[in-house]
Amino acid sequence: MDQTGEAGFKVKVGKFEGPLDLLLHLIERRKLHISQVSLAQVADDYVTLLRGEGGRQSMGEMANFILVASTLMLIKSLALLPTLQLTEEESGSLADLEQRLKQLQRVRELSRHLQGRFAEPVAWLPAQLPGRAAPVFSPTAETTPSRLGETIKNILRNLPQPEVLPEKIVRQIISLEEVITQLAGRIEQAFKLSFRDFVQDKKDKINIIVSFLGMLELVKQGAIEIEQRAEFGEITMENRRVGVPRY
């Protein structure tokens, strides 16, 4: 973490200053356009980099990075579960992240353009620079102390006020590692298990999403097989290590 003066601190992960800087780097590295599809594709890379920083930064310093990571996981879940219904707040978070990334990308492009222009050598200079007159305060007859005072008051009244953020209760959410352990244990005992039965006691939408990601991770590891006979139909999970022949 680098100190940026008495006003506060600026958190860095590796060489990246802020979560959007890191996320834009991952998108540009894959030469993707900024969209929800590209954000879903780089979600795993983003989370992997954050895990590497987990022991070097405090939770408070990593809060903004973790907030962006949770939005990326929501985008990835939406890509995997097209029928997932989002709240108005969740939809707004996705659109806001995409818009902020596009703004940062535009600022970077303008910065590189200006850097290239000012790096060019000066073609010519006048033989003698014109003299610059010293600034002089020359008020008109209408400028009185009372009018100056009113102007200053108007400026102060229009200054932006500090925003008071509402307090929210933070609920504990089961981790992906815990879900994988639970799911592997259930399938090992039952040999076969439907995804609906596994998540029937999970009321929060985020826990269902994490459970779905845990199932995909076990498929990726080759620990289980899944079967879905109809579009949006029941998903059945089976332990691959059992070795029961199929007929």
N, C-alpha and C positions, 0 to 999 in steps of 0.2 A: 504494500500500500504506500502511495506517495503523498506527502503532504503538499497542499497547494496554497498555503498561506493561512492566515489567522481565521479566514472565513469558514474553513472546513477541510475535508479530506476528499481525495479522489481515489476510488478503488480500482485496482488493475488486476486482471487475470492474465498472467503471462505478459505479453506486450500490448494487450488490448485494454483501452480505457473505457470501461462501461460495457453493459450487456449488449447494446445495439452494435457497438463497434465489433465485438466478437462475432455476433450473429451475421452481420453483413459480410465479414471476412469469409465465413463458411459458405455463404451463398455465392459470392464472387469466385471463390476457389473452384466451385463446381460449374461456374459459368452458367448460372441459372437466373431467370427473371424473378423478381420479388413477387411471390404469390403464396397462397395457402398451400399449394402443392409443393413448392420449393421449401417452404418452412417445415413441412412434414418430413421432407427428405433429409434435412440437416438436423432434425431434433435429437437423434441419437448421438451425433458428433458433439453437439452442444453440451448435452448432459455428461458425456464422457470427459470432456475438458473440465467441467465443474467438479466432477468427482476427484480429479487430480488435484484441485485446489482446496478441497474440503478441509484438509489438515493444516493449511497455511493461513486461512482467513477465518475470522470469527463469523458467527451466524448473522450478526448485525451488518457487517461489511458486505456480506454476500446476498443480502436481502433482495436487491434489485435483480441480480443474476438469477436467483431462485424464482422470482416472480415471472421473469421471461421464460424460464425453463418450464414452469407449470403451464403457461400459455401454449408453448410448443407441444407439450404432451396432450393438451386438449385438441390442438390442431391435428396431431397424428391420430388420435383416437377417432376424430371426426372422419378422417380419411379411411380408417379401417371399419368404422361403424357408420355407414351413411344414414341410417335411420335414427341416429342419436339426436335428441331434441335439445337445443341449447337455449339457455335463458337469454333475455335481452342484454343483461350485463355481460354474459360470456361472449355473445356475438359482437358486442361493442369492443371488448378487449381484443378480439382477433383482428377486427378492422383497424383499431388504433395501432396495434403493433405493426401491421403491414404499412400503414400510412407513415408512421415515424421512420421506418426503415427506408422508404422511398425518399423522404426528406433528407435523411442522413446521406444517402447515396448521391442526391443532387448536390448537396453541400460539398461533398468530396470531389465531384466532377468540377464544380466551379473553382474549388481550391487548387486542383491540379492545373486548370486552365490559367488562373492568375499567376501561379508559380512559374509556369512556362513563359508567360508574357513578360514578367518582371525579370526573368533570368536572361532574356535577350539583351545583347549589348546596345547601348544608346547609339543611334545612327548619327546624331549631330546635337550640338549644343550652341546656343547663341554666344557670340564673343564676349558679351558682358550681360550678366543677369540684371534685370531691372531691380532697383531698390524697393524694399518692402517697407511701407509706412507703418509706424508703430500704432497699434490699436488705441483709439481715444474714445472715451465715453462722452457722447454728445447728445444729451437728451433734448427732446423738443419741449415746447411750452406746455403741451398737454401732459407731460410726464411729471407727476407730482408724487411726493412720498406716500400719500393715501392711495393713489392708483397703483403704485408699485406694491404696496402692502396687500391690496385686494388681489393683484395678479399672483403674488406668492401664495396667498391663502387658497386660491383656485387650483394652483398646481399641486399643493399639498393634499387638497381634498380629493383630487383625481388620481393620486398615487395608488397603485394596486395594494389591496389589503391582504394580510397573511391569511391563507386558506386554512380553515379548521377542518381537518379530516375526521370523519365519523369513526368511532371505535367499533371494532368488530371482534367477535369471539372466534379465536382460532381453534378449530377442531383437529384432533389428532387423526391422521389418515394412515391407513396401513401401507407399509412400504412394499415395493415390488418384490424384494427378497423374501419378505414374510409370506406374501401370496404364493410365490413359487414353492416355498417349503410346505405350506398348507395343502396346495393343490396336488403336489407330488405325493404327499402322505395319503390324501383321500383316494387317489387313483390306485396307489399301491395296495390299499386295503380292499377296494371294491372292484379292481380290474377295469371296470367301465363306469363312467360317470358323465351325466349331461351337464353342460355349462349352466343351464337354468337352475338345476338342483344345487350347484356349487354356490351360486350367488343369491339364492332365494332369501337368505337372512341378511343380505347387505342392502341397506336402504339408501345409502348415499350414492349418487351417480358416479362420483369420482372413484369410489371403491369398486364399482362394477367395471369401470374403465381399466383400473389397475389390474383387476382379476383377468380381464381379457388380454392385456399385455403380458401377464404372467403365463397364460395358456400358450400364447404365441412363442414366448421364450422357451418353454418346454418342448414345443414342436421343433424349434430351431436347434435345440440341443439333442434332438433325436430320442428324448425320453418318452414321448407319447405320440399317438396318432389321433387325428380328429377326422370326423365324418359329418357332412351336412348334405342330406339328400335333396333338399329343396332350397331355393333361394329364400333367405331370411328364416329358414327352418331351424329346428333344434340341432345344436352342435353336440355330438357325442365324442367323448375323449376316452382313449383306451391305452393301457400301459403296454408299451412295446416290449418290455422285458419279460412279460409273461410267456409269450411264445405259444399261444393257443392257436391251433391250425384253423383256417377259414375254409368253408365249403360253399 
